Amino acid sequence: MIIGIDLGTTNIKTGVFSDDLKLLFSTTVPSPVSIVKPGAEMDPNQLWDSVCKAINICRNHFEVFNISGIGLTGMAEAGCLINNSLKPESQILLWYDRRGSRQAAELRYIYGKQIYEINGLEMTNVRSLAKWMWMINNGAKKTARWCGVPEWVGLKMTGNFFTDRTLAARTGAFDLKAMDYSENILSLAGANRNIFAPVLPAPAKVGNLKLDICQLFGIDTRPAVYIAGHDDIVAAYGIGARHGDLVNSAGTGEALIKITDQLPDLVDIRKSKIAISPFFSDHYWALIKGVGATGALIKQLSLLTGTSLHEIDELVTHAHNENKGEVIIKLSEKRLPVIHFPSESKPEDIYNQAFEVIVKKFYQSFLKCEQFQPSARKLIIFGGGAASENLSNRKAASVNLPYERFPNLEASILGAASIATGSISVDLLK
């Protein structure tokens, strides 16, 4: 059996799979997030306790718990400081925490173009490097190292400190062409390569589960532990995305992921506001374009109208657009949506208008992705938004592509488990 773990902002999803990757059991426990004035943080030890809780829930479901591999995926950019003894010295700052905004702005103002042409990302407070700089500027030792969330759990499990390329690519200090940290960017930030975990190619095996942790989980063997990578990228791999596929991650924050075998010009990528990541091979890349907080919009509408997600498709079928022009919806990538509508509005008309807004944002993001080869050949939709057949049909029709949707597939933990088999399926990429 193989375990896949998705260390998310809201929840920790854990699944146990058979050796042929059939889901046998899964559970979800809340991530121990604390909301603070600049953003949000987690206690690294509480995070580890939550992971242990999730695995033990799984353990208690089976009479025999023979595990051969564990794959770890999760949020990128979030992390804490660890010392030379690999012990935590700070809270985990979540990816959207605003600490590091000033440091990022200074780097961006002076060296923005130079940095972007190396790592393909805008330098913002989201980047791990900016958060590390903030911590150093606020009293942390300059020798302190940055430890991401999947890396922290991998460290606790094995005693080894490593990362994979998809997570390293989100630090703000990774050279996409050299596939390693950029000495140039690190020097601009007053840092050195030792502040980040060493990078392993996929599949990134960190080590084997420590004996005391095996005993903690009731596992007789010492399974291999893998850093599977960044959750969106791992999920795309989990659903079998191939070269030329357009993957629609329709969660709380929606994104498009396009798989290509060419590293595009990073200046052109910047103009289109697209992020880029290695995709489990020296020859494939994932283009990532945010669509907006569309899942949050659907959730808000469900609460405001008192209708469930399962009722939406039937409702929008009977929409008359009587309130078109009166229902106002503002949707962004980084903020919760704003909705204004008259009190007499019918739920079906509000949903219909919301779907039109979502599809418009989706189509705009699609056009940005289509500037880069190859042309999309198929649309694959997963996540909460995939539960709506009506919305999926509208998206596919807007871009004139055949599509598949997987509303009930836990793509991220499946991808993590797939990578924890110890091999990357090159056939999936062709």
C-alpha positions as CSV (number, residue, x, y, z in Angstrom):
1,M,0.0,0.0,0.0
2,I,1.0,3.6,-0.6
3,I,0.1,6.8,1.3
4,G,-0.5,10.1,-0.4
5,I,-0.7,13.3,1.8
6,D,-1.7,16.8,0.7
7,L,-0.7,19.4,3.2
8,G,-3.2,22.1,2.3
9,T,-3.9,25.6,3.6
10,T,-7.3,24.5,5.0
11,N,-7.0,20.7,5.4
12,I,-4.6,17.8,5.4
13,K,-5.9,15.1,3.1
14,T,-4.5,11.6,3.5
15,G,-5.2,8.7,1.3
16,V,-4.2,5.0,1.4
17,F,-3.9,3.4,-2.1
18,S,-3.3,-0.1,-3.3
19,D,-0.2,-0.9,-5.2
20,D,-2.1,-0.3,-8.4
21,L,-3.3,3.1,-7.1
22,K,-6.9,2.3,-6.2
23,L,-8.1,4.5,-3.3
24,L,-8.7,2.2,-0.3
25,F,-9.4,4.8,2.4
26,S,-9.0,8.5,2.9
27,T,-9.4,11.1,5.7
28,T,-9.2,14.8,6.2
29,V,-8.1,16.7,9.3
30,P,-8.0,20.5,9.6
31,S,-4.7,22.3,9.2
32,P,-3.7,24.1,12.4
33,V,-3.9,27.6,11.0
34,S,-3.9,30.7,13.2
35,I,-5.1,34.0,11.6
36,V,-2.9,36.9,12.6
37,K,-2.8,40.5,11.6
38,P,-0.3,40.2,8.7
39,G,-1.9,37.0,7.4
40,A,-1.8,33.5,8.8
41,E,0.7,31.0,10.3
42,M,1.0,27.5,11.7
43,D,3.0,26.0,14.5
44,P,5.3,23.4,12.8
45,N,4.9,21.0,15.7
46,Q,1.1,21.2,15.6
47,L,1.3,20.6,11.9
48,W,3.3,17.4,12.5
49,D,0.8,16.3,15.2
50,S,-2.0,16.8,12.7
51,V,-0.2,14.6,10.1
52,C,0.3,11.9,12.7
53,K,-3.4,12.1,13.6
54,A,-4.3,11.6,9.9
55,I,-2.0,8.7,9.4
56,N,-3.2,7.0,12.6
57,I,-6.8,7.4,11.5
58,C,-5.8,5.5,8.3
59,R,-3.9,2.9,10.3
60,N,-6.9,2.1,12.5
61,H,-8.9,1.3,9.4
62,F,-6.7,-1.6,8.3
63,E,-5.9,-4.9,10.0
64,V,-2.6,-5.0,8.1
65,F,-0.8,-1.8,7.3
66,N,2.0,-2.7,5.0
67,I,3.2,0.6,3.5
68,S,5.8,0.7,0.7
69,G,5.9,4.4,0.0
70,I,4.7,7.8,1.2
71,G,4.2,10.8,-1.1
72,L,4.0,14.4,0.2
73,T,2.5,17.2,-1.7
74,G,1.1,20.6,-0.5
75,M,1.3,24.3,-0.6
76,A,4.4,25.9,-1.9
77,E,6.1,29.1,-0.6
78,A,4.8,28.6,3.0
79,G,7.5,27.7,5.5
80,C,9.4,28.3,8.7
81,L,13.0,28.8,9.8
82,I,15.1,25.8,11.0
83,N,18.5,25.9,12.7
84,N,21.6,23.9,11.9
85,S,20.2,21.1,14.0
86,L,17.1,21.1,11.8
87,K,14.9,22.2,14.6
88,P,12.2,24.9,14.0
89,E,12.9,28.4,15.1
90,S,9.8,30.2,13.9
91,Q,6.1,29.7,13.1
92,I,5.2,28.6,9.5
93,L,4.2,31.6,7.5
94,L,1.5,30.7,5.0
95,W,2.0,31.5,1.4
96,Y,-0.5,34.5,1.5
97,D,1.0,36.0,4.6
98,R,2.0,39.6,3.8
99,R,5.2,39.6,5.9
100,G,8.0,40.1,3.3
101,S,6.0,42.7,1.2
102,R,8.6,45.4,1.7
103,Q,11.6,43.2,1.1
104,A,9.9,41.8,-2.1
105,A,9.1,45.4,-3.3
106,E,12.8,46.5,-2.8
107,L,14.1,43.5,-4.8
108,R,11.4,44.0,-7.5
109,Y,12.1,47.7,-7.8
110,I,15.8,47.3,-8.3
111,Y,16.3,43.9,-9.8
112,G,12.8,42.8,-11.0
113,K,13.5,42.2,-14.6
114,Q,16.8,40.5,-13.8
115,I,15.2,38.1,-11.3
116,Y,12.2,37.3,-13.6
117,E,14.5,36.4,-16.5
118,I,16.1,33.7,-14.2
119,N,13.1,32.2,-12.4
120,G,10.0,33.3,-14.4
121,L,8.2,34.6,-11.3
122,E,7.3,38.1,-10.1
123,M,9.1,38.8,-6.8
124,T,6.2,39.3,-4.3
125,N,5.6,38.7,-0.6
126,V,4.4,35.2,-1.6
127,R,7.9,34.1,-2.5
128,S,9.8,32.1,0.2
129,L,12.9,34.2,-0.3
130,A,11.0,37.4,0.6
131,K,9.6,35.8,3.8
132,W,13.1,34.6,4.7
133,M,14.4,38.2,4.3
134,W,11.7,39.5,6.5
135,M,12.5,37.1,9.2
136,I,16.2,38.0,9.1
137,N,15.4,41.7,9.1
138,N,13.4,41.1,12.2
139,G,16.0,39.4,14.3
140,A,16.4,35.8,13.0
141,K,20.0,34.5,12.6
142,K,21.3,34.8,9.0
143,T,22.3,31.2,9.2
144,A,18.7,30.1,9.6
145,R,17.4,27.9,6.8
146,W,14.0,28.1,5.1
147,C,11.9,24.9,5.4
148,G,8.8,24.5,3.3
149,V,5.7,22.6,4.5
150,P,6.2,19.3,2.6
151,E,9.9,19.5,3.4
152,W,9.2,19.9,7.1
153,V,7.0,16.8,7.2
154,G,9.6,14.9,5.1
155,L,12.3,16.0,7.6
156,K,10.2,14.8,10.6
157,M,9.6,11.4,8.9
158,T,13.2,10.7,7.7
159,G,15.6,13.1,9.4
160,N,16.7,14.3,5.9
161,F,16.2,17.8,4.4
162,F,15.5,17.8,0.7
163,T,13.0,19.3,-1.8
164,D,11.9,18.7,-5.3
165,R,12.1,21.0,-8.4
166,T,8.4,22.0,-8.4
167,L,8.6,23.4,-4.9
168,A,12.1,24.9,-5.3
169,A,10.8,26.7,-8.4
170,R,8.3,28.7,-6.1
171,T,10.9,30.0,-3.7
172,G,11.8,33.0,-5.9
173,A,15.4,32.0,-6.1
174,F,15.4,29.1,-8.6
175,D,17.0,29.1,-12.0
176,L,14.7,27.4,-14.4
177,K,17.4,26.8,-17.0
178,A,20.1,25.5,-14.6
179,M,17.5,23.6,-12.5
180,D,19.1,24.8,-9.3
181,Y,19.1,27.8,-7.1
182,S,20.5,31.0,-8.6
183,E,23.6,32.3,-6.9
184,N,22.9,35.6,-8.5
185,I,19.4,36.0,-7.0
186,L,20.5,34.7,-3.6
187,S,23.4,37.2,-3.5
188,L,21.0,40.1,-4.3
189,A,19.0,39.0,-1.2
190,G,22.0,38.7,1.0
191,A,21.6,34.9,1.2
192,N,23.4,31.8,0.1
193,R,22.3,28.5,-1.3
194,N,22.4,26.8,2.1
195,I,19.2,28.6,3.2
196,F,17.1,26.3,1.0
197,A,16.8,22.5,0.9
198,P,18.9,20.7,-1.6
199,V,17.0,19.9,-4.8
200,L,16.3,16.4,-6.0
201,P,15.0,15.4,-9.5
202,A,11.7,13.6,-9.7
203,P,10.9,11.3,-8.1
204,A,12.4,13.1,-5.1
205,K,13.1,10.4,-2.5
206,V,14.0,12.0,0.8
207,G,14.9,8.8,2.6
208,N,13.1,6.0,4.5
209,L,10.8,6.4,7.4
210,K,12.7,6.5,10.7
211,L,12.3,3.5,13.0
212,D,10.7,5.5,15.8
213,I,8.2,7.0,13.3
214,C,7.4,3.5,12.0
215,Q,6.6,2.5,15.5
216,L,4.5,5.6,16.0
217,F,2.4,4.8,12.9
218,G,2.3,1.0,13.5
219,I,4.2,0.3,10.3
220,D,6.5,-2.8,10.3
221,T,8.5,-1.9,7.2
222,R,10.5,1.3,6.5
223,P,8.7,2.8,3.5
224,A,10.4,5.3,1.2
225,V,9.3,8.9,1.6
226,Y,9.0,11.2,-1.4
227,I,8.6,14.9,-1.8
228,A,6.0,14.7,-4.6
229,G,5.9,18.5,-5.2
230,H,3.6,21.5,-5.5
231,D,0.0,20.5,-5.1
232,D,-1.4,21.9,-8.3
233,I,1.4,20.3,-10.4
234,V,1.1,17.0,-8.5
235,A,-2.7,16.9,-9.0
236,A,-2.2,17.4,-12.8
237,Y,0.1,14.5,-12.8
238,G,-2.3,12.5,-10.7
239,I,-5.1,12.8,-13.3
240,G,-2.8,11.8,-16.1
241,A,-2.2,15.2,-17.8
242,R,-0.1,14.8,-20.9
243,H,1.7,17.1,-23.3
244,G,-0.8,19.5,-24.8
245,D,-3.5,18.9,-22.1
246,L,-5.2,21.9,-20.5
247,V,-5.9,21.1,-16.8
248,N,-8.6,23.1,-15.0
249,S,-8.1,23.0,-11.2
250,A,-11.5,24.2,-10.1
251,G,-11.0,24.6,-6.4
252,T,-11.5,27.6,-4.1
253,G,-8.9,29.4,-6.2
254,E,-9.2,28.3,-9.9
255,A,-6.2,27.8,-12.1
256,L,-5.3,26.6,-15.6
257,I,-2.3,24.3,-16.0
258,K,-0.9,23.6,-19.5
259,I,1.7,20.9,-20.1
260,T,4.4,21.8,-22.7
261,D,7.7,20.4,-23.9
262,Q,9.2,23.8,-24.5
263,L,10.6,26.3,-22.0
264,P,8.9,29.5,-23.3
265,D,10.6,32.9,-23.4
266,L,10.4,34.1,-19.8
267,V,9.8,37.7,-20.8
268,D,6.7,36.6,-22.8
269,I,5.6,34.6,-19.8
270,R,5.9,37.6,-17.6
271,K,3.7,39.7,-20.0
272,S,1.0,37.1,-19.8
273,K,1.2,36.9,-16.0
274,I,1.8,33.2,-16.2
275,A,3.9,31.1,-13.7
276,I,6.0,28.2,-14.9
277,S,7.3,25.1,-13.2
278,P,9.2,22.0,-14.1
279,F,6.9,19.0,-14.7
280,F,8.6,15.9,-13.4
281,S,11.1,15.6,-16.3
282,D,13.9,17.5,-17.8
283,H,11.8,18.0,-21.0
284,Y,8.4,19.1,-19.7
285,W,7.0,22.2,-18.2
286,A,3.7,23.3,-16.6
287,L,2.3,26.8,-17.4
288,I,0.1,28.0,-14.5
289,K,-2.4,30.8,-15.0
290,G,-4.7,31.9,-12.2
291,V,-8.4,32.4,-13.0
292,G,-9.9,33.8,-9.8
293,A,-11.6,32.8,-6.6
294,T,-14.3,31.1,-8.5
295,G,-14.8,28.3,-6.0
296,A,-15.2,30.9,-3.3
297,L,-17.8,32.6,-5.4
298,I,-19.9,29.4,-5.8
299,K,-19.6,28.8,-2.0
300,Q,-20.8,32.3,-1.2
301,L,-23.7,32.0,-3.6
302,S,-24.7,28.7,-2.0
303,L,-24.8,30.4,1.4
304,L,-26.6,33.5,0.1
305,T,-29.3,31.7,-1.8
306,G,-29.7,28.7,0.5
307,T,-29.1,26.2,-2.3
308,S,-26.6,23.3,-2.4
309,L,-24.0,22.7,-5.1
310,H,-26.0,19.7,-6.3
311,E,-29.1,21.9,-7.0
312,I,-27.1,24.4,-9.1
313,D,-27.2,22.6,-12.5
314,E,-31.0,22.2,-12.3
315,L,-31.4,25.9,-11.3
316,V,-29.3,27.4,-14.1
317,T,-31.2,25.4,-16.7
318,H,-34.3,27.4,-15.8
319,A,-32.6,30.8,-15.6
320,H,-34.3,33.7,-17.5
321,N,-31.7,36.4,-17.0
322,E,-34.5,38.7,-15.7
323,N,-32.0,40.4,-13.4
324,K,-29.1,40.7,-15.9
325,G,-27.5,44.0,-15.4
326,E,-28.6,44.1,-11.8
327,V,-26.6,41.2,-10.5
328,I,-23.1,42.6,-10.1
329,I,-20.2,40.2,-9.4
330,K,-16.6,41.2,-9.0
331,L,-14.1,38.4,-9.1
332,S,-10.3,38.5,-8.6
333,E,-7.5,36.0,-8.2
334,K,-6.5,37.1,-4.7
335,R,-9.6,38.4,-3.0
336,L,-13.0,36.9,-2.1
337,P,-15.7,37.8,-4.7
338,V,-18.1,40.7,-4.2
339,I,-21.8,40.1,-5.1
340,H,-24.6,42.6,-5.3
341,F,-28.1,41.6,-6.3
342,P,-31.7,42.8,-5.6
343,S,-33.5,41.0,-2.8
344,E,-36.2,39.7,-5.2
345,S,-33.6,38.0,-7.5
346,K,-34.2,34.4,-8.2
347,P,-31.3,32.0,-7.3
348,E,-31.3,30.5,-10.8
349,D,-30.7,34.0,-12.4
350,I,-28.0,34.8,-9.9
351,Y,-26.2,31.5,-10.6
352,N,-26.6,32.0,-14.3
353,Q,-24.9,35.4,-14.1
354,A,-22.2,34.0,-11.9
355,F,-21.5,31.2,-14.3
356,E,-21.2,33.7,-17.1
357,V,-18.6,35.6,-15.1
358,I,-16.7,32.4,-14.3
359,V,-16.6,31.3,-17.9
360,K,-15.5,34.7,-19.1
361,K,-12.6,34.7,-16.6
362,F,-11.8,31.1,-17.6
363,Y,-11.7,32.0,-21.3
364,Q,-9.5,35.0,-20.8
365,S,-7.0,32.8,-18.9
366,F,-7.3,30.2,-21.7
367,L,-6.3,32.8,-24.3
368,K,-3.2,33.7,-22.3
369,C,-2.1,30.0,-22.1
370,E,-2.8,29.5,-25.8
371,Q,-0.1,32.0,-26.7
372,F,2.4,29.3,-26.0
373,Q,2.8,26.0,-27.9
374,P,1.3,23.5,-28.2
375,S,-2.3,24.3,-28.8
376,A,-4.5,22.7,-26.2
377,R,-6.0,19.4,-27.4
378,K,-8.2,18.5,-24.4
379,L,-9.6,20.1,-21.3
380,I,-9.5,18.1,-18.0
381,I,-11.5,19.6,-15.1
382,F,-11.2,18.5,-11.5
383,G,-11.9,19.9,-8.1
384,G,-15.2,21.2,-6.5
385,G,-16.2,23.2,-9.6
386,A,-16.1,20.0,-11.7
387,A,-19.3,18.9,-9.8
388,S,-21.3,21.2,-12.1
389,E,-21.9,19.6,-15.4
390,N,-23.5,22.8,-16.7
391,L,-20.5,24.9,-15.8
392,S,-18.1,22.3,-17.3
393,N,-20.1,22.3,-20.5
394,R,-19.9,26.1,-20.7
395,K,-16.2,26.1,-20.2
396,A,-15.5,23.5,-22.8
397,A,-17.8,25.1,-25.3
398,S,-16.1,28.5,-24.8
399,V,-12.8,27.1,-25.9
400,N,-14.1,24.5,-28.3
401,L,-12.4,21.5,-26.7
402,P,-13.4,18.0,-25.8
403,Y,-13.3,17.6,-22.0
404,E,-13.3,15.2,-19.1
405,R,-14.3,16.0,-15.6
406,F,-13.4,14.4,-12.3
407,P,-15.6,15.8,-9.6
408,N,-14.9,13.1,-7.0
409,L,-11.3,12.4,-7.7
410,E,-8.8,13.4,-5.0
411,A,-6.2,14.3,-7.6
412,S,-3.5,15.7,-5.3
413,I,-3.2,12.6,-3.0
414,L,-3.5,10.3,-6.1
415,G,-0.6,12.2,-7.7
416,A,1.4,12.1,-4.5
417,A,0.9,8.3,-4.2
418,S,1.7,7.9,-7.9
419,I,5.1,9.5,-7.4
420,A,5.7,7.5,-4.2
421,T,5.7,4.4,-6.4
422,G,9.3,5.4,-7.0
423,S,9.0,6.1,-10.8
424,I,7.8,8.8,-13.1
425,S,5.6,7.5,-16.0
426,V,7.2,9.0,-19.1
427,D,4.3,7.6,-21.1
428,L,1.9,9.9,-19.3
429,L,3.9,12.9,-20.6
430,K,3.9,11.9,-24.3
